[in-house]
Amino acid sequence: MHKTEATYNDSGLYVDGPPGTRVNADSMNAIQKEIVTVIEGGGLTLLTAATESGVQLLAALNTLYVTPSGILGKNALINGDFRISQRGASGSAAYTGATVPLNSDDTYLHDRWILLSDGNDIVDFSQSTEAPTGGLLSCALDVETVNKKFGILQVIEQKNCAHMIGGNVSLSFQAKVSDITKLDNIKAMVVSWDGAADTVTSDIISAWNAEDTTPTLVANWTAENTPADLGVTATWAKYTIPNIAIDTASAKNIGVFIWSDGFCDTAATFLYITQVQLEKNTVASIYDWRNITDELTLCQRYYCKSYDQTVAPAAATSAGAAKLQADGLASADHNCGLHVSFPVDMRSTPSSSAYDVAGTIDKVTMAAGNGIVAVLAGISRRSLVYGGQNGAVNTNRFLQYQYTAESEL
């Protein structure tokens, strides 16, 4: 943009006459170019003189910059860029046929994302530094078992998608493959659940079907768009499916499913996905980057742990562990319990596991050492209490444990 340089301007400003500043093509084209850039940058197609609405600039600004209040923003998906993976060592987490959790079908791995596959150990699932310009990480799906379909699913809690139901949404994501001759048919669809709210069947596939044939969904799940091959290449690109009507009667939840619909006949072939966004809009806009603290907070509503974010659960470590200690008491066998608050209120009362500092599940560490049976004395959406019986006389009392808590859909 530049100030006008037309005849009779006053330091780049327009003035009334006589003689007034002349309106010339240079000035008007500069203004037009700035406005067109914003409209097209918002994903809108310019209208013609016959279809002019007078609201395209406002629509583009809303698309690009105006978001609902709160940290969820315009993207109803959580962890769409895969920066968080608390079930592993977040930042470099990988899940294989030899990890906990395993890379099995219908398993939550990266936060909020479920791996779906036609069998177990079909793909390794990891955080990869392979990312588009300006990105940090992607979800890498590495073929382990050939000629099988696989994909990723996120189901959105009703409280975070109710505003979309009955309206139109747009899905977008960045993707690439390591070999277009091996992974040559990547599809995506938005699905809706019309069963009881937040009580979903997470394995949405009834039958994976033949190569290049869209899978059949289980009861209560409906595809809201007709999926087609997106033509993903070996170079990062943004793929969009705009203006999807969420019009299934009695829909309660929405999900996003991205998958490989073709058969790959070569192991160690990769599908990379990142910056997945679902927004209430007729067009797909730029990716809504969240502060990492906000993103983690959103994830912890569904899964949290006491371990440092870069440490996988069940690691042999006391870093981050809850600890209660009292010294100089009468020597006796004893019981201890310790209350711990979660980082945020969880979606529902979670399931949980305790680990002693040696990394053994269902155990706590006490004065007698590791391996003391963990006793869950109380749990709610807000906190839990684990305890144990020491099993040996001691003048010192202490209880130490790590925990994980999960309340996924």
SVG drawing of the C-alpha trace seen along z (x, -y; Angstrom):
<svg xmlns="http://www.w3.org/2000/svg" viewBox="-33 -26 48 83">
<polyline fill="none" stroke="black" stroke-width="0.4" points="0.0,0.0 1.2,-3.5 -0.2,-7.0 -1.6,-8.7 0.9,-10.5 -1.8,-11.9 -1.8,-15.5 -2.9,-18.0 -2.3,-15.7 -1.2,-17.2 1.6,-15.1 0.0,-11.9 -3.5,-12.9 -6.6,-13.7 -7.9,-17.2 -11.1,-18.9 -11.0,-21.3 -10.6,-23.5 -8.4,-22.0 -9.0,-18.7 -6.7,-15.7 -7.2,-13.7 -8.2,-10.1 -5.9,-8.0 -5.6,-4.3 -2.4,-3.9 -4.1,-5.0 -7.3,-3.0 -5.5,0.1 -3.3,0.0 -6.4,-0.1 -8.1,2.6 -5.0,4.8 -4.8,4.6 -8.5,5.5 -8.4,8.3 -5.4,9.8 -7.3,9.9 -10.4,11.5 -8.5,14.2 -6.2,14.8 -9.4,15.6 -10.2,18.3 -13.0,16.5 -13.6,16.3 -14.0,12.7 -17.5,11.8 -18.4,10.0 -20.1,6.6 -23.4,8.5 -23.0,10.5 -21.3,8.0 -22.4,8.4 -20.6,5.6 -19.6,8.0 -16.7,10.0 -14.0,8.0 -15.8,8.4 -16.2,12.1 -12.5,12.5 -11.5,10.6 -13.8,12.8 -12.3,15.9 -8.7,14.8 -8.6,13.1 -11.8,13.1 -12.3,16.2 -14.7,17.1 -13.7,16.1 -11.6,18.6 -8.5,20.6 -10.3,23.1 -10.5,20.5 -12.0,21.2 -10.5,24.7 -12.8,27.3 -10.0,29.8 -7.4,30.1 -3.7,30.8 -4.2,30.5 -0.5,30.0 0.5,32.9 2.8,31.0 1.6,32.9 1.8,36.7 1.6,37.3 1.3,41.0 5.0,41.0 7.8,38.6 6.0,35.6 8.0,33.9 9.5,37.1 6.9,39.7 6.8,42.9 4.4,45.9 5.3,49.3 4.5,52.9 6.8,52.9 5.8,49.8 3.2,48.9 0.7,48.1 1.0,50.3 0.3,49.1 -2.9,51.1 -6.2,50.4 -8.6,48.1 -6.0,46.7 -5.4,43.2 -1.8,42.2 -1.0,38.6 -3.3,36.5 -6.9,36.6 -6.1,38.7 -7.1,42.3 -5.2,44.7 -7.6,46.7 -6.2,49.6 -7.2,52.8 -5.6,54.9 -2.8,54.2 0.8,53.1 -0.3,51.9 1.6,48.6 4.1,47.1 2.8,43.8 5.2,41.0 5.8,37.3 8.1,36.3 10.1,33.2 9.0,33.5 6.8,30.4 5.8,27.7 7.4,24.3 6.6,22.6 5.4,25.8 7.1,27.8 5.9,31.4 3.6,33.8 2.0,37.1 4.0,39.8 2.3,43.0 5.0,45.5 3.7,48.7 4.6,51.9 2.1,54.3 1.6,54.0 -1.7,53.8 -3.8,52.6 -5.7,49.4 -5.1,47.0 -5.9,43.5 -6.4,41.1 -9.6,40.0 -10.5,37.2 -13.9,37.1 -15.0,33.7 -16.8,33.4 -20.4,32.2 -19.7,29.0 -17.1,28.0 -19.0,28.9 -22.7,28.2 -22.4,24.8 -21.4,26.5 -24.3,29.0 -27.0,27.8 -24.5,25.5 -21.6,25.7 -18.0,26.5 -14.7,26.6 -11.9,29.1 -8.3,28.4 -4.9,30.0 -1.4,30.2 -0.1,33.6 2.5,35.3 3.6,38.9 7.1,40.3 6.2,42.2 3.2,41.3 3.3,44.6 2.8,46.5 0.4,44.2 -1.7,42.9 -5.2,42.5 -5.6,40.3 -9.1,39.4 -10.8,37.4 -14.3,37.0 -16.2,35.3 -18.4,37.7 -21.3,37.2 -22.5,39.3 -26.2,39.5 -26.1,41.8 -25.8,40.7 -23.7,37.5 -20.0,38.2 -20.7,42.0 -19.3,42.8 -18.1,46.0 -14.5,44.9 -13.8,47.6 -16.0,46.1 -15.1,48.6 -17.5,51.6 -15.7,52.8 -12.5,51.3 -13.6,52.6 -11.6,53.2 -8.8,51.0 -9.9,47.5 -13.4,48.1 -14.5,45.9 -14.9,47.9 -18.3,48.7 -19.1,46.9 -20.6,48.6 -24.1,47.7 -24.8,44.1 -21.8,42.7 -22.6,40.8 -20.3,39.3 -21.2,35.7 -19.2,35.4 -18.5,37.7 -14.8,38.5 -12.6,38.5 -8.9,39.0 -7.2,35.8 -4.2,36.4 -1.6,36.0 2.0,35.7 5.5,36.0 5.5,32.2 3.8,30.5 0.5,28.9 -2.8,27.8 -5.9,29.8 -9.3,28.4 -12.9,29.7 -15.1,26.6 -18.7,26.0 -19.7,29.4 -23.3,29.4 -23.6,31.1 -27.2,32.0 -27.6,35.5 -30.7,35.6 -30.0,35.7 -26.2,35.4 -24.4,35.1 -20.7,35.3 -18.6,34.6 -15.4,36.4 -12.6,36.0 -11.2,39.0 -8.2,38.9 -7.0,42.2 -5.1,44.1 -7.8,45.8 -5.3,47.5 -3.1,50.5 0.6,49.8 2.8,52.8 6.1,51.5 6.9,51.2 8.7,48.0 6.5,45.8 5.2,42.7 2.1,40.6 2.6,37.3 -0.3,35.1 -0.3,31.9 -2.2,28.6 -5.6,30.3 -8.4,27.8 -12.2,28.0 -14.0,24.7 -17.6,23.3 -17.1,21.6 -18.0,22.1 -14.3,21.8 -11.1,23.1 -9.0,20.4 -5.4,20.2 -4.4,22.6 -5.2,21.3 -2.0,21.6 -2.5,21.8 0.0,21.0 1.5,24.3 0.3,23.8 -3.3,23.4 -3.0,26.5 -1.6,28.6 -4.4,27.4 -7.0,28.5 -5.4,31.9 -5.3,32.4 -9.1,32.3 -8.9,35.8 -5.5,37.1 -2.9,36.0 0.1,37.3 2.5,36.4 5.6,37.2 7.4,34.4 6.0,33.8 9.2,35.2 9.1,38.4 6.9,41.4 4.7,42.9 6.3,45.9 9.7,44.4 11.9,45.1 12.1,41.5 11.0,39.5 10.9,36.3 7.4,34.8 6.2,37.6 3.8,36.8 5.5,37.2 4.5,37.1 7.1,37.4 7.3,37.3 10.3,38.3 11.1,39.2 7.9,41.1 7.5,44.2 8.7,47.2 5.8,49.1 4.1,50.6 1.9,47.8 -0.5,46.7 -0.1,43.5 -2.3,41.7 -1.7,38.6 -4.2,36.3 -3.2,34.9 -5.1,32.3 -5.2,32.6 -4.0,29.7 -7.5,29.0 -11.0,30.5 -11.2,33.6 -14.1,34.3 -15.4,37.0 -14.2,39.1 -11.1,40.6 -9.5,44.1 -6.1,43.9 -2.9,45.8 -0.2,45.3 3.5,46.1 6.3,46.4 9.5,44.5 11.0,47.7 8.2,47.4 6.1,50.4 2.4,50.0 -0.1,50.3 2.6,49.8 3.8,47.0 7.1,46.3 7.2,46.2 9.8,46.4 10.1,50.2 11.0,49.5 9.3,49.9 6.7,52.4 4.1,51.5 0.6,52.2 -1.1,49.0 -4.5,48.4 -6.9,45.9 -8.6,44.3 -10.6,41.7 -11.0,40.1 -13.1,37.4 -12.9,35.1 -10.6,32.8 -8.3,35.1 -7.3,38.5 -5.8,40.1 -3.4,43.1 -2.1,44.8 -0.3,47.9 0.6,50.0 4.3,49.8 4.7,53.5 7.7,52.8 8.4,50.9 10.2,47.6 10.6,44.3 10.2,42.5 6.9,42.2 6.8,41.3 4.7,42.1 5.7,41.4 4.1,42.1 3.5,41.1 0.1,41.2 -1.8,41.1 -5.5,40.2 -7.7,40.6 -11.2,39.5 -11.3,39.7 -14.5,40.0"/>
</svg>
